[in-house]
Amino acid sequence: MEAVGFVALVQGVLGLLQEFTHWHVGLVRRVSFLHGYEAVVSFLLIVLACALFAAAETRGK
């Protein structure tokens, strides 16, 4: 779960970085049906990553 959380976190951060700096990085901008919602999806990926990290931590105990 940590690996999926890490990928979600990286893609979320890269999506927000692309949204505010107009660098062409990340996979979120390449998904055509998300056009116009890139910032929202990137934020949700970061939230998902935090949830996955929390679930992995409680599962490990």
All heavy atoms as a GROMACS GRO file, in nm:
protein
  469
    1MET      N    1   0.081  -0.120   0.000
    1MET     CA    2   0.000   0.000   0.000
    1MET      C    3   0.085   0.126   0.000
    1MET      O    4   0.042   0.227  -0.054
    1MET     CB    5  -0.090   0.001   0.123
    1MET     CG    6  -0.229  -0.048   0.096
    1MET     SD    7  -0.348   0.008   0.216
    1MET     CE    8  -0.364  -0.136   0.316
    2GLU      N    9   0.202   0.114   0.060
    2GLU     CA   10   0.289   0.232   0.064
    2GLU      C   11   0.335   0.272  -0.075
    2GLU      O   12   0.347   0.391  -0.105
    2GLU     CB   13   0.411   0.206   0.153
    2GLU     CG   14   0.379   0.193   0.300
    2GLU     CD   15   0.362   0.048   0.340
    2GLU    OE1   16   0.367  -0.041   0.252
    2GLU    OE2   17   0.341   0.022   0.459
    3ALA      N   18   0.359   0.174  -0.161
    3ALA     CA   19   0.406   0.205  -0.296
    3ALA      C   20   0.297   0.278  -0.376
    3ALA      O   21   0.325   0.376  -0.446
    3ALA     CB   22   0.447   0.077  -0.368
    4VAL      N   23   0.174   0.232  -0.363
    4VAL     CA   24   0.062   0.298  -0.433
    4VAL      C   25   0.042   0.438  -0.376
    4VAL      O   26   0.017   0.534  -0.451
    4VAL     CB   27  -0.066   0.214  -0.422
    4VAL    CG1   28  -0.184   0.287  -0.484
    4VAL    CG2   29  -0.047   0.078  -0.486
    5GLY      N   30   0.055   0.452  -0.245
    5GLY     CA   31   0.044   0.583  -0.182
    5GLY      C   32   0.153   0.678  -0.228
    5GLY      O   33   0.128   0.796  -0.253
    6PHE      N   34   0.274   0.624  -0.243
    6PHE     CA   35   0.385   0.707  -0.289
    6PHE      C   36   0.362   0.755  -0.432
    6PHE      O   37   0.383   0.872  -0.464
    6PHE     CB   38   0.517   0.630  -0.279
    6PHE     CG   39   0.634   0.708  -0.329
    6PHE    CD1   40   0.687   0.811  -0.255
    6PHE    CD2   41   0.692   0.678  -0.451
    6PHE    CE1   42   0.795   0.886  -0.301
    6PHE    CE2   43   0.799   0.750  -0.499
    6PHE     CZ   44   0.851   0.853  -0.423
    7VAL      N   45   0.316   0.665  -0.519
    7VAL     CA   46   0.288   0.703  -0.658
    7VAL      C   47   0.176   0.807  -0.663
    7VAL      O   48   0.185   0.906  -0.737
    7VAL     CB   49   0.254   0.578  -0.742
    7VAL    CG1   50   0.201   0.618  -0.880
    7VAL    CG2   51   0.374   0.488  -0.756
    8ALA      N   52   0.071   0.788  -0.583
    8ALA     CA   53  -0.038   0.885  -0.580
    8ALA      C   54   0.011   1.021  -0.530
    8ALA      O   55  -0.028   1.125  -0.584
    8ALA     CB   56  -0.152   0.833  -0.492
    9LEU      N   57   0.095   1.020  -0.429
    9LEU     CA   58   0.149   1.145  -0.376
    9LEU      C   59   0.234   1.217  -0.480
    9LEU      O   60   0.218   1.338  -0.502
    9LEU     CB   61   0.231   1.118  -0.250
    9LEU     CG   62   0.293   1.240  -0.183
    9LEU    CD1   63   0.185   1.332  -0.130
    9LEU    CD2   64   0.386   1.197  -0.072
   10VAL      N   65   0.322   1.144  -0.545
   10VAL     CA   66   0.410   1.206  -0.646
   10VAL      C   67   0.327   1.261  -0.761
   10VAL      O   68   0.350   1.375  -0.806
   10VAL     CB   69   0.514   1.104  -0.695
   10VAL    CG1   70   0.586   1.154  -0.819
   10VAL    CG2   71   0.614   1.072  -0.585
   11GLN      N   72   0.229   1.185  -0.810
   11GLN     CA   73   0.148   1.233  -0.921
   11GLN      C   74   0.061   1.353  -0.880
   11GLN      O   75   0.039   1.443  -0.960
   11GLN     CB   76   0.061   1.120  -0.976
   11GLN     CG   77   0.140   1.015  -1.048
   11GLN     CD   78   0.221   1.072  -1.163
   11GLN    OE1   79   0.172   1.152  -1.242
   11GLN    NE2   80   0.345   1.031  -1.172
   12GLY      N   81   0.014   1.354  -0.756
   12GLY     CA   82  -0.063   1.468  -0.709
   12GLY      C   83   0.020   1.594  -0.700
   12GLY      O   84  -0.021   1.701  -0.744
   13VAL      N   85   0.140   1.580  -0.646
   13VAL     CA   86   0.230   1.696  -0.636
   13VAL      C   87   0.271   1.744  -0.775
   13VAL      O   88   0.272   1.864  -0.803
   13VAL     CB   89   0.352   1.661  -0.549
   13VAL    CG1   90   0.458   1.769  -0.559
   13VAL    CG2   91   0.310   1.642  -0.405
   14LEU      N   92   0.304   1.650  -0.863
   14LEU     CA   93   0.342   1.690  -1.000
   14LEU      C   94   0.225   1.755  -1.073
   14LEU      O   95   0.245   1.849  -1.150
   14LEU     CB   96   0.393   1.568  -1.078
   14LEU     CG   97   0.530   1.517  -1.041
   14LEU    CD1   98   0.562   1.391  -1.119
   14LEU    CD2   99   0.636   1.622  -1.065
   15GLY      N  100   0.105   1.707  -1.050
   15GLY     CA  101  -0.012   1.768  -1.113
   15GLY      C  102  -0.034   1.910  -1.066
   15GLY      O  103  -0.066   1.999  -1.146
   16LEU      N  104  -0.020   1.933  -0.935
   16LEU     CA  105  -0.034   2.070  -0.885
   16LEU      C  106   0.080   2.159  -0.933
   16LEU      O  107   0.059   2.276  -0.965
   16LEU     CB  108  -0.041   2.070  -0.733
   16LEU     CG  109  -0.171   2.018  -0.672
   16LEU    CD1  110  -0.162   2.018  -0.521
   16LEU    CD2  111  -0.289   2.102  -0.718
   17LEU      N  112   0.200   2.103  -0.940
   17LEU     CA  113   0.314   2.179  -0.990
   17LEU      C  114   0.290   2.219  -1.136
   17LEU      O  115   0.315   2.334  -1.174
   17LEU     CB  116   0.441   2.095  -0.978
   17LEU     CG  117   0.572   2.162  -1.015
   17LEU    CD1  118   0.604   2.270  -0.912
   17LEU    CD2  119   0.683   2.060  -1.019
   18GLN      N  120   0.237   2.128  -1.215
   18GLN     CA  121   0.207   2.157  -1.354
   18GLN      C  122   0.096   2.261  -1.366
   18GLN      O  123   0.102   2.350  -1.450
   18GLN     CB  124   0.166   2.029  -1.427
   18GLN     CG  125   0.145   2.044  -1.576
   18GLN     CD  126   0.003   2.078  -1.614
   18GLN    OE1  127  -0.091   2.041  -1.547
   18GLN    NE2  128  -0.013   2.150  -1.722
   19GLU      N  129  -0.001   2.253  -1.279
   19GLU     CA  130  -0.115   2.345  -1.285
   19GLU      C  131  -0.072   2.489  -1.256
   19GLU      O  132  -0.121   2.583  -1.320
   19GLU     CB  133  -0.221   2.301  -1.185
   19GLU     CG  134  -0.350   2.374  -1.196
   19GLU     CD  135  -0.426   2.346  -1.324
   19GLU    OE1  136  -0.412   2.238  -1.381
   19GLU    OE2  137  -0.500   2.437  -1.367
   20PHE      N  138   0.020   2.506  -1.163
   20PHE     CA  139   0.058   2.641  -1.122
   20PHE      C  140   0.181   2.696  -1.192
   20PHE      O  141   0.201   2.818  -1.194
   20PHE     CB  142   0.076   2.647  -0.970
   20PHE     CG  143  -0.053   2.622  -0.896
   20PHE    CD1  144  -0.068   2.513  -0.814
   20PHE    CD2  145  -0.160   2.709  -0.911
   20PHE    CE1  146  -0.187   2.490  -0.747
   20PHE    CE2  147  -0.280   2.687  -0.845
   20PHE     CZ  148  -0.293   2.576  -0.763
   21THR      N  149   0.265   2.608  -1.247
   21THR     CA  150   0.386   2.656  -1.313
   21THR      C  151   0.386   2.631  -1.463
   21THR      O  152   0.474   2.677  -1.533
   21THR     CB  153   0.512   2.589  -1.254
   21THR    OG1  154   0.505   2.449  -1.279
   21THR    CG2  155   0.526   2.617  -1.106
   22HIS      N  156   0.288   2.554  -1.511
   22HIS     CA  157   0.273   2.518  -1.652
   22HIS      C  158   0.391   2.437  -1.705
   22HIS      O  159   0.421   2.441  -1.824
   22HIS     CB  160   0.249   2.642  -1.739
   22HIS     CG  161   0.127   2.716  -1.699
   22HIS    ND1  162   0.000   2.665  -1.719
   22HIS    CD2  163   0.110   2.834  -1.635
   22HIS    CE1  164  -0.089   2.750  -1.672
   22HIS    NE2  165  -0.025   2.854  -1.620
   23TRP      N  166   0.459   2.364  -1.615
   23TRP     CA  167   0.556   2.265  -1.659
   23TRP      C  168   0.476   2.147  -1.710
   23TRP      O  169   0.366   2.119  -1.664
   23TRP     CB  170   0.644   2.219  -1.546
   23TRP     CG  171   0.745   2.319  -1.499
   23TRP    CD1  172   0.767   2.443  -1.550
   23TRP    CD2  173   0.836   2.303  -1.391
   23TRP    NE1  174   0.866   2.505  -1.480
   23TRP    CE2  175   0.910   2.420  -1.382
   23TRP    CE3  176   0.861   2.201  -1.303
   23TRP    CZ2  177   1.010   2.438  -1.288
   23TRP    CZ3  178   0.959   2.218  -1.208
   23TRP    CH2  179   1.033   2.335  -1.201
   24HIS      N  180   0.530   2.074  -1.801
   24HIS     CA  181   0.459   1.958  -1.855
   24HIS      C  182   0.511   1.832  -1.788
   24HIS      O  183   0.590   1.756  -1.845
   24HIS     CB  184   0.477   1.952  -2.007
   24HIS     CG  185   0.418   2.071  -2.075
   24HIS    ND1  186   0.283   2.096  -2.077
   24HIS    CD2  187   0.475   2.173  -2.142
   24HIS    CE1  188   0.259   2.207  -2.141
   24HIS    NE2  189   0.375   2.257  -2.183
   25VAL      N  190   0.464   1.810  -1.665
   25VAL     CA  191   0.505   1.693  -1.588
   25VAL      C  192   0.382   1.622  -1.533
   25VAL      O  193   0.274   1.680  -1.524
   25VAL     CB  194   0.597   1.733  -1.469
   25VAL    CG1  195   0.729   1.787  -1.518
   25VAL    CG2  196   0.529   1.835  -1.380
   26GLY      N  197   0.396   1.496  -1.498
   26GLY     CA  198   0.288   1.422  -1.436
   26GLY      C  199   0.196   1.355  -1.537
   26GLY      O  200   0.196   1.386  -1.656
   27LEU      N  201   0.119   1.261  -1.486
   27LEU     CA  202   0.028   1.184  -1.571
   27LEU      C  203  -0.113   1.240  -1.573
   27LEU      O  204  -0.190   1.207  -1.662
   27LEU     CB  205   0.024   1.039  -1.524
   27LEU     CG  206   0.154   0.961  -1.536
   27LEU    CD1  207   0.138   0.823  -1.475
   27LEU    CD2  208   0.196   0.951  -1.680
   28VAL      N  209  -0.147   1.324  -1.477
   28VAL     CA  210  -0.285   1.373  -1.466
   28VAL      C  211  -0.322   1.454  -1.590
   28VAL      O  212  -0.433   1.442  -1.642
   28VAL     CB  213  -0.303   1.456  -1.338
   28VAL    CG1  214  -0.440   1.520  -1.332
   28VAL    CG2  215  -0.281   1.369  -1.216
   29ARG      N  216  -0.232   1.531  -1.642
   29ARG     CA  217  -0.263   1.616  -1.757
   29ARG      C  218  -0.280   1.535  -1.884
   29ARG      O  219  -0.338   1.582  -1.981
   29ARG     CB  220  -0.158   1.723  -1.778
   29ARG     CG  221  -0.026   1.671  -1.829
   29ARG     CD  222   0.072   1.786  -1.856
   29ARG     NE  223   0.190   1.736  -1.922
   29ARG     CZ  224   0.203   1.727  -2.054
   29ARG    NH1  225   0.107   1.767  -2.132
   29ARG    NH2  226   0.313   1.679  -2.107
   30ARG      N  227  -0.231   1.412  -1.886
   30ARG     CA  228  -0.239   1.330  -2.007
   30ARG      C  229  -0.368   1.252  -2.019
   30ARG      O  230  -0.394   1.193  -2.122
   30ARG     CB  231  -0.120   1.235  -2.010
   30ARG     CG  232   0.010   1.308  -2.025
   30ARG     CD  233   0.125   1.216  -2.050
   30ARG     NE  234   0.244   1.295  -2.072
   30ARG     CZ  235   0.359   1.271  -2.016
   30ARG    NH1  236   0.372   1.170  -1.934
   30ARG    NH2  237   0.463   1.347  -2.042
   31VAL      N  238  -0.448   1.249  -1.914
   31VAL     CA  239  -0.576   1.177  -1.918
   31VAL      C  240  -0.681   1.275  -1.970
   31VAL      O  241  -0.713   1.375  -1.906
   31VAL     CB  242  -0.613   1.125  -1.777
   31VAL    CG1  243  -0.744   1.050  -1.782
   31VAL    CG2  244  -0.502   1.036  -1.722
   32SER      N  245  -0.734   1.245  -2.088
   32SER     CA  246  -0.816   1.343  -2.160
   32SER      C  247  -0.948   1.376  -2.090
   32SER      O  248  -0.994   1.489  -2.095
   32SER     CB  249  -0.843   1.294  -2.302
   32SER     OG  250  -0.916   1.173  -2.299
   33PHE      N  251  -1.012   1.278  -2.024
   33PHE     CA  252  -1.142   1.307  -1.964
   33PHE      C  253  -1.130   1.389  -1.836
   33PHE      O  254  -1.231   1.431  -1.780
   33PHE     CB  255  -1.224   1.179  -1.940
   33PHE     CG  256  -1.162   1.083  -1.843
   33PHE    CD1  257  -1.185   1.095  -1.708
   33PHE    CD2  258  -1.083   0.980  -1.888
   33PHE    CE1  259  -1.130   1.007  -1.618
   33PHE    CE2  260  -1.027   0.890  -1.800
   33PHE     CZ  261  -1.050   0.903  -1.665
   34LEU      N  262  -1.008   1.414  -1.789
   34LEU     CA  263  -0.987   1.497  -1.670
   34LEU      C  264  -0.958   1.643  -1.708
   34LEU      O  265  -0.930   1.724  -1.619
   34LEU     CB  266  -0.872   1.443  -1.586
   34LEU     CG  267  -0.892   1.304  -1.526
   34LEU    CD1  268  -0.766   1.262  -1.452
   34LEU    CD2  269  -1.010   1.302  -1.434
   35HIS      N  270  -0.965   1.674  -1.836
   35HIS     CA  271  -0.932   1.809  -1.881
   35HIS      C  272  -1.021   1.912  -1.810
   35HIS      O  273  -1.142   1.903  -1.811
   35HIS     CB  274  -0.949   1.820  -2.032
   35HIS     CG  275  -0.914   1.954  -2.086
   35HIS    ND1  276  -0.783   2.000  -2.087
   35HIS    CD2  277  -0.988   2.054  -2.136
   35HIS    CE1  278  -0.781   2.121  -2.137
   35HIS    NE2  279  -0.905   2.156  -2.169
   36GLY      N  280  -0.957   2.008  -1.748
   36GLY     CA  281  -1.029   2.111  -1.674
   36GLY      C  282  -1.039   2.083  -1.525
   36GLY      O  283  -1.073   2.170  -1.447
   37TYR      N  284  -1.011   1.959  -1.485
   37TYR     CA  285  -1.020   1.920  -1.344
   37TYR      C  286  -0.885   1.874  -1.290
   37TYR      O  287  -0.879   1.805  -1.189
   37TYR     CB  288  -1.122   1.807  -1.327
   37TYR     CG  289  -1.260   1.845  -1.367
   37TYR    CD1  290  -1.312   1.806  -1.489
   37TYR    CD2  291  -1.339   1.922  -1.283
   37TYR    CE1  292  -1.440   1.842  -1.528
   37TYR    CE2  293  -1.468   1.958  -1.320
   37TYR     CZ  294  -1.518   1.917  -1.442
   37TYR     OH  295  -1.643   1.953  -1.479
   38GLU      N  296  -0.777   1.912  -1.355
   38GLU     CA  297  -0.645   1.862  -1.316
   38GLU      C  298  -0.607   1.900  -1.174
   38GLU      O  299  -0.551   1.819  -1.100
   38GLU     CB  300  -0.538   1.912  -1.414
   38GLU     CG  301  -0.547   1.853  -1.552
   38GLU     CD  302  -0.628   1.938  -1.647
   38GLU    OE1  303  -0.693   2.036  -1.601
   38GLU    OE2  304  -0.628   1.908  -1.767
   39ALA      N  305  -0.636   2.023  -1.133
   39ALA     CA  306  -0.600   2.068  -0.999
   39ALA      C  307  -0.680   1.992  -0.893
   39ALA      O  308  -0.625   1.950  -0.790
   39ALA     CB  309  -0.623   2.218  -0.983
   40VAL      N  310  -0.807   1.970  -0.919
   40VAL     CA  311  -0.892   1.897  -0.823
   40VAL      C  312  -0.846   1.752  -0.811
   40VAL      O  313  -0.834   1.698  -0.701
   40VAL     CB  314  -1.040   1.904  -0.867
   40VAL    CG1  315  -1.127   1.818  -0.779
   40VAL    CG2  316  -1.088   2.047  -0.868
   41VAL      N  317  -0.819   1.689  -0.924
   41VAL     CA  318  -0.775   1.550  -0.924
   41VAL      C  319  -0.639   1.538  -0.855
   41VAL      O  320  -0.615   1.443  -0.780
   41VAL     CB  321  -0.771   1.495  -1.067
   41VAL    CG1  322  -0.705   1.358  -1.072
   41VAL    CG2  323  -0.911   1.488  -1.124
   42SER      N  324  -0.550   1.633  -0.878
   42SER     CA  325  -0.419   1.630  -0.813
   42SER      C  326  -0.433   1.642  -0.662
   42SER      O  327  -0.367   1.571  -0.586
   42SER     CB  328  -0.331   1.742  -0.867
   42SER     OG  329  -0.308   1.723  -1.004
   43PHE      N  330  -0.521   1.732  -0.617
   43PHE     CA  331  -0.545   1.746  -0.473
   43PHE      C  332  -0.604   1.617  -0.417
   43PHE      O  333  -0.564   1.571  -0.309
   43PHE     CB  334  -0.639   1.864  -0.447
   43PHE     CG  335  -0.675   1.880  -0.303
   43PHE    CD1  336  -0.584   1.929  -0.212
   43PHE    CD2  337  -0.800   1.844  -0.257
   43PHE    CE1  338  -0.616   1.943  -0.077
   43PHE    CE2  339  -0.834   1.856  -0.124
   43PHE     CZ  340  -0.742   1.906  -0.034
   44LEU      N  341  -0.698   1.556  -0.489
   44LEU     CA  342  -0.757   1.430  -0.443
   44LEU      C  343  -0.655   1.316  -0.440
   44LEU      O  344  -0.663   1.228  -0.354
   44LEU     CB  345  -0.876   1.393  -0.530
   44LEU     CG  346  -0.999   1.482  -0.514
   44LEU    CD1  347  -1.107   1.442  -0.612
   44LEU    CD2  348  -1.050   1.477  -0.371
   45LEU      N  349  -0.559   1.317  -0.530
   45LEU     CA  350  -0.453   1.216  -0.526
   45LEU      C  351  -0.367   1.232  -0.401
   45LEU      O  352  -0.326   1.132  -0.340
   45LEU     CB  353  -0.365   1.227  -0.651
   45LEU     CG  354  -0.419   1.160  -0.776
   45LEU    CD1  355  -0.333   1.197  -0.897
   45LEU    CD2  356  -0.426   1.010  -0.759
   46ILE      N  357  -0.342   1.355  -0.360
   46ILE     CA  358  -0.265   1.378  -0.238
   46ILE      C  359  -0.344   1.331  -0.117
   46ILE      O  360  -0.290   1.266  -0.026
   46ILE     CB  361  -0.226   1.526  -0.226
   46ILE    CG1  362  -0.127   1.562  -0.338
   46ILE    CG2  363  -0.166   1.558  -0.090
   46ILE    CD1  364  -0.097   1.709  -0.350
   47VAL      N  365  -0.474   1.358  -0.115
   47VAL     CA  366  -0.560   1.311  -0.005
   47VAL      C  367  -0.564   1.158  -0.003
   47VAL      O  368  -0.554   1.096   0.103
   47VAL     CB  369  -0.702   1.371  -0.018
   47VAL    CG1  370  -0.798   1.308   0.080
   47VAL    CG2  371  -0.697   1.522   0.002
   48LEU      N  372  -0.576   1.096  -0.120
   48LEU     CA  373  -0.576   0.951  -0.129
   48LEU      C  374  -0.444   0.893  -0.079
   48LEU      O  375  -0.443   0.791  -0.009
   48LEU     CB  376  -0.600   0.907  -0.274
   48LEU     CG  377  -0.586   0.758  -0.304
   48LEU    CD1  378  -0.698   0.681  -0.233
   48LEU    CD2  379  -0.587   0.734  -0.452
   49ALA      N  380  -0.334   0.957  -0.112
   49ALA     CA  381  -0.204   0.910  -0.065
   49ALA      C  382  -0.195   0.915   0.087
   49ALA      O  383  -0.147   0.820   0.150
   49ALA     CB  384  -0.092   0.995  -0.127
   50CYS      N  385  -0.245   1.021   0.147
   50CYS     CA  386  -0.245   1.031   0.294
   50CYS      C  387  -0.330   0.921   0.356
   50CYS      O  388  -0.292   0.859   0.456
   50CYS     CB  389  -0.294   1.168   0.338
   50CYS     SG  390  -0.182   1.302   0.293
   51ALA      N  391  -0.446   0.893   0.295
   51ALA     CA  392  -0.533   0.786   0.345
   51ALA      C  393  -0.466   0.650   0.330
   51ALA      O  394  -0.476   0.565   0.420
   51ALA     CB  395  -0.666   0.789   0.270
   52LEU      N  396  -0.397   0.628   0.220
   52LEU     CA  397  -0.327   0.500   0.201
   52LEU      C  398  -0.213   0.485   0.300
   52LEU      O  399  -0.190   0.375   0.352
   52LEU     CB  400  -0.276   0.490   0.057
   52LEU     CG  401  -0.381   0.460  -0.048
   52LEU    CD1  402  -0.321   0.473  -0.187
   52LEU    CD2  403  -0.439   0.322  -0.028
   53PHE      N  404  -0.140   0.591   0.326
   53PHE     CA  405  -0.033   0.585   0.425
   53PHE      C  406  -0.089   0.555   0.564
   53PHE      O  407  -0.032   0.475   0.639
   53PHE     CB  408   0.048   0.714   0.428
   53PHE     CG  409   0.136   0.735   0.308
   53PHE    CD1  410   0.154   0.861   0.255
   53PHE    CD2  411   0.202   0.629   0.248
   53PHE    CE1  412   0.235   0.881   0.145
   53PHE    CE2  413   0.284   0.647   0.138
   53PHE     CZ  414   0.301   0.775   0.086
   54ALA      N  415  -0.200   0.618   0.600
   54ALA     CA  416  -0.262   0.593   0.730
   54ALA      C  417  -0.313   0.450   0.740
   54ALA      O  418  -0.295   0.382   0.842
   54ALA     CB  419  -0.376   0.691   0.753
   55ALA      N  420  -0.373   0.399   0.633
   55ALA     CA  421  -0.422   0.261   0.634
   55ALA      C  422  -0.309   0.161   0.641
   55ALA      O  423  -0.318   0.059   0.709
   55ALA     CB  424  -0.508   0.236   0.508
   56ALA      N  425  -0.200   0.190   0.574
   56ALA     CA  426  -0.085   0.099   0.578
   56ALA      C  427  -0.022   0.097   0.717
   56ALA      O  428   0.026  -0.007   0.762
   56ALA     CB  429   0.018   0.142   0.473
   57GLU      N  430  -0.022   0.213   0.781
   57GLU     CA  431   0.036   0.220   0.915
   57GLU      C  432  -0.049   0.140   1.016
   57GLU      O  433   0.004   0.068   1.100
   57GLU     CB  434   0.049   0.365   0.960
   57GLU     CG  435   0.122   0.379   1.091
   57GLU     CD  436   0.146   0.524   1.126
   57GLU    OE1  437   0.178   0.602   1.034
   57GLU    OE2  438   0.134   0.558   1.245
   58THR      N  439  -0.179   0.154   1.009
   58THR     CA  440  -0.265   0.081   1.104
   58THR      C  441  -0.269  -0.068   1.070
   58THR      O  442  -0.284  -0.149   1.159
   58THR     CB  443  -0.410   0.135   1.102
   58THR    OG1  444  -0.446   0.173   0.972
   58THR    CG2  445  -0.429   0.247   1.198
   59ARG      N  446  -0.257  -0.102   0.946
   59ARG     CA  447  -0.254  -0.242   0.907
   59ARG      C  448  -0.126  -0.310   0.956
   59ARG      O  449  -0.129  -0.428   0.990
   59ARG     CB  450  -0.262  -0.252   0.755
   59ARG     CG  451  -0.268  -0.391   0.705
   59ARG     CD  452  -0.287  -0.391   0.555
   59ARG     NE  453  -0.244  -0.519   0.503
   59ARG     CZ  454  -0.188  -0.540   0.388
   59ARG    NH1  455  -0.165  -0.438   0.309
   59ARG    NH2  456  -0.155  -0.659   0.350
   60GLY      N  457  -0.018  -0.236   0.961
   60GLY     CA  458   0.109  -0.292   1.005
   60GLY      C  459   0.116  -0.319   1.154
   60GLY      O  460   0.197  -0.400   1.199
   61LYS      N  461   0.032  -0.259   1.234
   61LYS     CA  462   0.039  -0.275   1.380
   61LYS      C  463  -0.039  -0.393   1.429
   61LYS      O  464  -0.123  -0.450   1.388
   61LYS     CB  465  -0.012  -0.148   1.450
   61LYS     CG  466   0.083  -0.035   1.433
   61LYS     CD  467   0.036   0.085   1.509
   61LYS     CE  468   0.138   0.197   1.492
   61LYS     NZ  469   0.100   0.316   1.562
   0.00000   0.00000   0.00000
